[in-house]
Amino acid sequence: MPFHRATPFLPRAVESVLHQTLHDWELVAIDNGTGLGRAAIGPAGNDPRVRIVEIGENAGIARARNAGVAAARGEFVALLDYDDVAWPGRLAAQVAALRADPSLGVVGCHADCIDETGRRIGWQFTLATSREQQLFLRYTMPAIASGYTGHRRIFAQVPFRHEWDYAEDYDFLVRVSEQWRTVALTEPLLSYRQYGEQST
């Protein structure tokens, strides 16, 4: 979870990880130039499973994501943006799917959309099957990037490229899909926040 500013959304995003039904996890929070570290997260940052990786300046989302992958110690990596909310069963469902099918590289999920107050405002566009994702990747993301989980070795083999700035997630998923199958679970496991100040 990279963050480049302290916002009211960040502690809520961290809290959503603390409430996962899968308990064997670590949260690698990358302070992408704020210099605030745990202070930006609030009380949720006191959990010993939350690790802070500090970058001295805002190095961009791709470099921050790669720093998080490099610091991660688990078998899997789950992306989560600092303004989104993971539902309690997210990690358990995606890890189960990845373990059940070795051909899968990354697994996304369906997501609802919330506004800056947390009020639900609709559903996020999602394509679930491997074939649908493969076809739609010719154009753009088939599911929300913040909802993808995959094998850590794949994130290490296919690092995010900083040349893409705001499309590093799309570039990543296209390159992953060239070697592994990608799918999205049809059950909603994430709340994607939409508001005026977000990057995209």
C-alpha positions as CSV (number, residue, x, y, z in Angstrom):
1,M,0.0,0.0,0.0
2,P,1.9,3.1,-1.2
3,F,0.8,6.5,0.1
4,H,2.1,9.9,-0.9
5,R,0.0,12.0,1.4
6,A,-1.8,11.7,4.7
7,T,-5.6,11.6,4.1
8,P,-8.6,10.5,6.2
9,F,-8.9,7.5,3.8
10,L,-5.5,6.0,4.7
11,P,-6.3,4.8,8.2
12,R,-9.6,3.2,7.0
13,A,-7.7,1.4,4.2
14,V,-5.2,0.0,6.8
15,E,-8.0,-1.0,9.2
16,S,-9.7,-3.0,6.4
17,V,-6.6,-5.2,6.2
18,L,-6.5,-5.7,10.0
19,H,-10.1,-7.1,9.8
20,Q,-9.3,-9.8,7.2
21,T,-10.6,-13.3,7.9
22,L,-7.2,-14.6,6.8
23,H,-4.9,-13.8,9.7
24,D,-1.5,-14.7,8.3
25,W,-0.5,-11.5,6.5
26,E,1.8,-8.5,6.7
27,L,0.9,-5.0,5.4
28,V,3.8,-3.3,3.7
29,A,2.9,0.4,3.7
30,I,5.2,2.5,1.5
31,D,5.6,6.1,2.7
32,N,6.2,7.6,-0.7
33,G,7.8,10.9,0.4
34,T,5.5,12.2,3.2
35,G,8.1,11.6,5.9
36,L,5.2,10.9,8.4
37,G,5.6,7.1,8.6
38,R,3.2,5.5,11.1
39,A,1.9,8.9,12.1
40,A,0.1,9.2,8.8
41,I,-1.8,5.9,9.5
42,G,-3.0,6.6,13.0
43,P,-3.7,3.9,15.6
44,A,-4.1,1.2,13.0
45,G,-0.4,1.6,12.3
46,N,0.5,0.3,15.7
47,D,-0.3,-3.3,14.8
48,P,3.0,-5.2,14.6
49,R,2.0,-6.7,11.3
50,V,2.1,-3.3,9.7
51,R,5.5,-2.5,8.3
52,I,6.6,0.9,7.0
53,V,9.0,1.3,4.1
54,E,10.0,5.0,3.8
55,I,11.1,6.6,0.5
56,G,12.7,10.0,1.0
57,E,10.8,11.6,-1.9
58,N,7.7,10.9,-4.0
59,A,9.3,8.4,-6.4
60,G,6.0,7.7,-8.2
61,I,3.6,4.8,-7.8
62,A,5.5,2.3,-9.9
63,R,8.7,2.6,-7.9
64,A,6.7,2.6,-4.6
65,R,4.9,-0.6,-5.6
66,N,8.2,-2.2,-6.5
67,A,9.7,-1.2,-3.1
68,G,6.8,-2.9,-1.4
69,V,7.2,-6.1,-3.4
70,A,10.9,-6.1,-2.6
71,A,10.2,-5.7,1.1
72,A,7.4,-8.3,1.1
73,R,8.1,-11.7,2.8
74,G,4.9,-13.6,2.0
75,E,4.0,-16.1,-0.7
76,F,1.5,-13.7,-2.3
77,V,1.2,-10.0,-2.9
78,A,-2.2,-8.2,-2.7
79,L,-2.4,-4.7,-4.1
80,L,-4.5,-2.1,-2.2
81,D,-4.6,1.6,-2.7
82,Y,-4.5,3.9,0.3
83,D,-8.0,5.2,-0.4
84,D,-9.8,1.9,-1.0
85,V,-11.3,-0.6,1.4
86,A,-10.7,-4.4,1.3
87,W,-13.7,-6.4,2.5
88,P,-13.0,-9.0,5.3
89,G,-13.0,-12.1,3.1
90,R,-10.8,-10.6,0.3
91,L,-7.4,-12.2,1.1
92,A,-8.9,-15.6,2.0
93,A,-10.9,-15.9,-1.2
94,Q,-8.1,-14.8,-3.5
95,V,-5.4,-16.9,-1.9
96,A,-7.8,-20.0,-2.1
97,A,-8.3,-19.3,-5.8
98,L,-4.6,-19.0,-6.4
99,R,-3.8,-22.2,-4.5
100,A,-6.6,-24.1,-6.3
101,D,-5.3,-23.3,-9.8
102,P,-1.6,-23.2,-10.4
103,S,-2.1,-21.7,-13.9
104,L,-3.3,-18.4,-12.4
105,G,-0.9,-15.6,-12.1
106,V,-3.0,-12.9,-10.5
107,V,-6.7,-12.9,-9.3
108,G,-8.8,-9.7,-9.2
109,C,-12.2,-9.2,-7.8
110,H,-15.5,-7.5,-8.3
111,A,-15.8,-4.2,-6.4
112,D,-18.4,-1.6,-5.5
113,C,-17.8,2.1,-5.7
114,I,-18.0,4.5,-2.7
115,D,-17.7,8.3,-2.5
116,E,-15.5,10.3,-0.2
117,T,-17.9,9.7,2.7
118,G,-17.9,6.0,2.2
119,R,-21.5,5.9,0.8
120,R,-22.0,3.3,-1.9
121,I,-22.6,4.8,-5.3
122,G,-22.6,1.8,-7.6
123,W,-20.5,-1.1,-9.0
124,Q,-17.1,-1.0,-10.6
125,F,-16.8,-2.5,-14.1
126,T,-15.4,-6.0,-13.9
127,L,-14.7,-8.8,-16.4
128,A,-14.3,-12.2,-14.6
129,T,-13.1,-14.9,-17.0
130,S,-9.6,-15.4,-18.3
131,R,-10.8,-15.0,-21.9
132,E,-12.7,-11.8,-21.2
133,Q,-9.7,-10.3,-19.4
134,Q,-7.3,-11.3,-22.2
135,L,-9.6,-9.7,-24.9
136,F,-10.3,-6.5,-22.9
137,L,-6.6,-6.0,-22.0
138,R,-6.2,-4.8,-25.6
139,Y,-8.0,-1.6,-24.5
140,T,-7.8,-1.1,-20.7
141,M,-8.1,-2.7,-17.3
142,P,-10.7,-5.5,-17.0
143,A,-11.0,-5.1,-13.2
144,I,-9.9,-2.5,-10.6
145,A,-6.1,-2.7,-10.1
146,S,-6.4,-2.3,-6.3
147,G,-8.2,-5.6,-6.2
148,Y,-5.5,-7.9,-7.7
149,T,-3.6,-10.5,-5.7
150,G,-0.9,-12.8,-7.1
151,H,2.2,-14.8,-6.5
152,R,5.0,-12.7,-5.1
153,R,7.4,-14.3,-7.6
154,I,5.3,-12.9,-10.5
155,F,5.4,-9.4,-9.1
156,A,9.2,-9.8,-8.8
157,Q,9.5,-11.1,-12.4
158,V,7.2,-8.5,-13.9
159,P,8.0,-5.3,-12.0
160,F,6.0,-2.1,-12.4
161,R,7.6,0.2,-15.0
162,H,7.9,3.8,-13.9
163,E,7.7,5.1,-17.5
164,W,4.0,4.5,-17.4
165,D,3.1,6.9,-14.5
166,Y,-0.7,6.6,-14.2
167,A,-1.0,3.4,-16.2
168,E,1.6,1.3,-14.5
169,D,-1.1,-1.2,-13.4
170,Y,-2.4,-1.6,-16.9
171,D,1.1,-2.2,-18.3
172,F,1.8,-4.7,-15.5
173,L,-1.4,-6.7,-16.1
174,V,-0.8,-6.9,-19.8
175,R,2.7,-8.3,-19.3
176,V,1.5,-10.8,-16.7
177,S,-1.3,-12.0,-19.0
178,E,1.3,-12.8,-21.7
179,Q,2.6,-15.6,-19.4
180,W,-0.1,-16.5,-17.0
181,R,-3.9,-16.6,-16.8
182,T,-5.7,-13.7,-15.1
183,V,-9.2,-13.8,-13.7
184,A,-11.4,-11.9,-11.3
185,L,-13.7,-13.4,-8.7
186,T,-17.3,-12.4,-9.3
187,E,-18.0,-11.8,-5.6
188,P,-17.4,-8.2,-4.5
189,L,-14.3,-8.0,-2.2
190,L,-13.3,-4.4,-2.4
191,S,-14.8,-0.9,-2.2
192,Y,-13.2,1.5,-4.7
193,R,-13.3,5.1,-3.7
194,Q,-14.2,7.8,-6.2
195,Y,-13.7,11.4,-5.4
196,G,-12.5,14.6,-7.0
197,E,-8.9,14.7,-5.8
198,Q,-7.9,11.1,-6.8
199,S,-5.2,10.6,-9.4
200,T,-7.4,9.0,-12.1
